[in-house]
Amino acid sequence: MFENILTIYIKEYRQLKRDKLSLSAIIMVPTLMLLLYGYALNFDVKHVRLGVLDESKTKESRELLQKFFSTEYFDYAGAVPTEGAIDKFIQDNRARAVIVIPRDYARKILLGKKVDVQVLLNGANSNTATIVMGYVDGVLQNYSANLTADFMSRKGYRISSMGIDYRPRVYYNPELKSAKFLVPGLIGFILMILSIVTPAISVVREKERGTLEHISMAPTTAFEIILGKTSLYYVLSLVAAVLVITASFVLFDVTVRGSILLLAVTIVIFLVGALSIGVLISTFTSSQQMAFLVASLLSILPTFILSGFVFPISSMSLPLQLVTYLLPGRYFLSALRAIMLKGSNFAEIYDQIYPLVIFAVVLPAFASFRLSRKGF
């Protein structure tokens, strides 16, 4: 058995060695994808262009504006001349938001009265608008509390120390950088694509050339053929995983907080199932173009949309949540993030590992059955 597997492995290696373009793509494309997606996908909302309509034009109004522009979240987009020009200001994308400070702002502040400050937002991108609203609310709430304390002090009232001392502490990603969340998901996304597409095309290429039928005439089983043909891509996928993880540390400062051994075992188990999916796809397709199309659709879209890579699974509809249980990417991405960001141990991610083990057992067996039944 081992001799048959080694023979097929060597044949696959020699064939891939002659195809310099494919070999380079398998090694380099994952790192290039990490660069592209790592820098392009960014949920951090900073440097929001904020227009200003300051009808008060007083020291008090300037102090309020300073609270906005002293942070990295807001940039001064210019003064809005009149209230009627606000719509045009936002419509022309000169600013994403406009703050309107009324004429009697300073007088009411000094009298300790409630004053209305208006903020108008461009809501075309609802996610960004929601985040910006949170920033605005935070700035205004903090400034309002300081104004109240100052007014009470001027009136001679003793300010009680009672209240809530809010001191948030963020675990696992204290800088709240989206790259720390996205990059582990990108590793799973890239490995999913690589490990499904390459074996699918490889097996179908053999079918097109008729060499797979010649291999089947030898005293080999379907399982031996699968192991022989996928072993090379298994090794290349592991190399790609090392390259991508190394690049994520160098470029995005994403370190592995947990066990390197546990991370390696998780990747090894996942790749067995993922490579088997590629072989399984080849049994349903008869051309390299069709194999590439089907493999891309079954790897890119489900992993990107349904695995929790970008969109939280809990926010999906119930039917889609049920579908995600059938995707290896769901468990792999969850395990990757837990190991890399949280430093979780095996006991803490056991519920993510055992489904991957099931996939690693069932999918190769099913792919072997399909190859045997079709007679290659």
N, C-alpha and C positions, 0 to 999 in steps of 0.2 A: 504493500500500500504506500509506504513512504517513498519507495523508489519511483512509483508512478507519479506521485505528487511532485517530487523533485524534478522529474523529467519535464512535466508540463510547466513547472515554474521556470526552469531554465529556458525553455522554448519561448515563454512569454517575455522573459527578461531580454533575450536576444532580439526579439521583435520590437520591443519598446526601445531598446538601445539604438536600433537603426532609425527610429522615429524621433529625432532630436527635438522637433517642435512640440510633440505631445509630452515628452519627458520634461522639457523646460516649463511647459504650461502647468503640469501637475505640481511641480515644485514651487514655481514663482507666483502663479495666480493666487493661491491662498494669501500670501503676504500682501500682494497688490490689492486684493479685496479688503483686507484688514485696513490698509491705508485709506482706501476710498471710502468705505463705510464708516470707519472709525472717525474720520474727520468730517464726513458729510452728515452723518446722523448725529444730531446734537439737540437735546431737549432743553439745554440751558438758554434762558431768555435774559439777555443782558443788553445794555446800551440801547434801550428803548428810546426812540426819538420823541421827546415831549415838548409840545408847543405851549406857549404861555400867553394868556390874556390876563394881565395884571391891571385891573381897573383901580386898585388901591394905590399902587406905586408908593408904598411906605416902607419904613424899616421893618415893620412886622411882616409884611407880605414877602419881602426879600428874605427874611429869616426862614419862612416856610419853604420858599423855593430852594433855598440852600440845602434844606433837608433832603430834597429829591436829588439834586445834582452833586451832592457830596458822596454819592454811592456810585458803584459801577453799573447799576441797573438802569439809570436814566441819563440821557444826553440832551443838552439844550438844542432844540430844533428851530428856535427863533420865536420872535414875538408875533402874536396874532393881532392885527390892527383893530379889528372890531368883532363884535359877536357874530355878525352876519358873515364874516370871512372864515369862521371855524369849519363849516362843512367843506368848503373849497380847500382849506388847508389839509384836512384829513384825506379828502378825495384824491388830491394830487400826490399823496404819499409823502408829503413833506414832514409829516409827523404821524406816529401811530396813536398818540393820545394828546389831548389838550387839557390843561388845567385852567379853570376860570376862577379868579379871585375877585370877589365883589368890591365895589367902591367903599362900602362902610366896614370893610374887614378890620382895619386897625382900631376904629372907634369901638366896635363891639368887643374886640379882644381885650382892650384896656378896661372896658366896663364889666368884663366877665360874662358877657352874654354869648348865647349860641350863635354861631355864624355858619352859613352854608357855603361850602366850596364845591364847585362842580368839576367833574372830570369826565371827559367824553373820549370814548375808545373806538378804535377801528375793530369791529368784531368779525371781519371776514375770516380770520383764523381764530376759531373759537378757543382752541387750546391756549394759544399765545395770549389772547385777550383775558382769559381766566387767570393766567399767571400774573399778568400785568395788574389786574384788579387786586390780586393778593398783595403785590408790592405796594400799590397805592394805599391800600387799607392799612398795611403795616406802618408805613411812614406817617399817615395821618393820625392813626390811633396813638402812636408813640408821642407825636408832637402835641396832640390834644391833652394827653396825660401830663406832659410837662407844663403846658399852659395853665392847666387847672391848679397844679401845685404852686406855680409862681403866683397866681392870683390869690390863692389862699394865704400865702406867706405875706403878700403885700397888705392884706387886710388884717393881719395879726392873728389869724387862726392857727392853732397848733395842729400840725399835720400828723395824723396817727401813722404809726409804722405798720398798722395792720393792712393786710392785703395779700395778694398772691405774688410771690417772687418767682417769676417765670424764667427758668434757665434751661433751655432745651439742650439735650446732648444727643447727637446723631451717631448711631452705631454703624460700623462697616464702611460707610462712605461719608465721613464728616464734612468733606468739602462740597458734598451734594453735586459732584460732577457726573454728568450723564455718561461719560466715557467709562467710568467704573462699572456702571450697570450694563452698558451696551457691549463692551468688548468681550466679556465672557460669553454673552449670547452670540456674538459674531464668530467666535471660535467654533461653537456648535453649528452655526449656520453654514460656515465654510466647509467644515468637515462633512456635514450632511450632503452638501452638493457634490463635493469631490468624491466621496465614497460611494455614491449612488450612480453618478453619471459615468465615471470611468469604467467600471466593470460592465455596465449595461452596453456601452459602445463596444467594448472589447469582445464580448461574447457574440454580439450580432455581427461584428466584422468577420469573425471566424465562420459564422453561418453563411455570410455572403460569399466568402471565398471558397467555401466547401471544405475547409480544413477541419472544422469541428466534427464533420461526419467521419473523416479519416481517423481523428482521435478516438471516436467512439468505437471504431473497429478494433482498436487495441484492447487488451484485457484490463480495462479501467472501468470504474463505476462512475455514475453521475456525481456522487459526492467527492470522489477523488479529483474529478475534472474541476469542480467548483473550487476546491481547496487549492489546486495547482494554479488556476487562473487568477484567483483573488488574492493569493498570498503576496504576490508582488505589489499589488495595489494596497494591500494591508500595510506593508512595510512603508510604502511611499506616503500613505495617509498618516502614519505615525511620525514620519519625518516632517511632513507638513504641519502636524500638530505642534511639534517642538519648535519649528520656525515661527509659527503664528504666536505661540505663547511667549517666546523670547521677544518677538517684535512688539507684543502688547506691553511687556515690561519696559522695554527701551523707549517706545514712543509715547505710551499713555500711562506709564507708572502703575500698571495693574500688576500687583504681586500676588503670589499664591500664599494665602494666609494659612491654609490647611496643609494636609499631608500630600507631598509630591507623589508618594507611592499610591495613595488612594485616588488621586487625580489620574495617574497613569492607568490604574486598573479600570477605572470608570471609562476612560477613552478606549481601552482595549476591548472591553465588553460591548460598548456602543458600536464600534467599527465592525464587529462581527455581524450584527444585525443589519447595519446600514449597507455593507457590501452585499449582503444576501438580497436586499431589496433590489439592488442594481442587477444582480443575476436574474432575479425573478422577473424584472421588467423585460429582460432580453428574451424570455420564453414567450412573451406575448407580442413581440415586435419582430419584423423581418428585415428592416433596413436601419442603417446607422442614423439617418435623419430622424426617423420615427422614434428610435430608441432615445436619441438625445432630447427630442421634444417631450416625450413622456417622462423621462427621468428628470428633466428640468422642472416640469410642472409638479411632479410628485415630491420634489426635494425643496425647491425654492419657495413656492407659494405656501404649502402647509407649514414649513419651518418659519417663514417670515411672519405669517399672519396668525397661525393657530398654536404655536408652541409657547407663547408667552415671551418671545424675543423682543417684541416692541409693544404689543397690546396685552394688557392683563387678562388672563383667562377668566377671572372672576367677573369681569365686566361684559363678557360675551353672553349671548343667549344660551339657554339650557341645551338645545340640540347641538350647538357648536361645542359647548363644554364637554358633552358626551363624546363627540368626535375626537377631541384632543387626547382622550385616553388611548386611542389607537395609534398615536404618533410617538415614535421613539424620541423625537426631538424634544417633546414636552418634558420627559423625565431627564434627558441628558442636560438640557439647558438649566433646569432647576438644580441638578446635582453640581454642575460646573460653578454656578453662582454661589452655591452654598460652600463649596470647598475653597474657591478662590477669594471670595469676599468675606465670608463669615468664619472660615476656618473650621467648618463642621467636620465631625468624625463620622465613621461608618454607621454607628448606631443612629445618628441624627438624620442620615440620608438613606437609610435602609429602604424606606418606602419608594425611593426613586431608583435604587439600584436593582431591586429584584424584578421590576418590569423589564429593565434592559436585559437581564439574564434570560427572561422568558423569550424576548425577541431574538436573542442570540442563539437560542435553542430551536425555536419553532421555525423561524424564517429560513435558515440553511436547510432544514429538513424538507420544508415545502418547496424550496427552489430545486432541490435534488429530485424530488418527486415529479415536479413539472418537467425537468429535463429528461428524466427516464421515460415518462409517459409520452413525450413528443418524439422520442427516438432521435433526439438531436437534430 
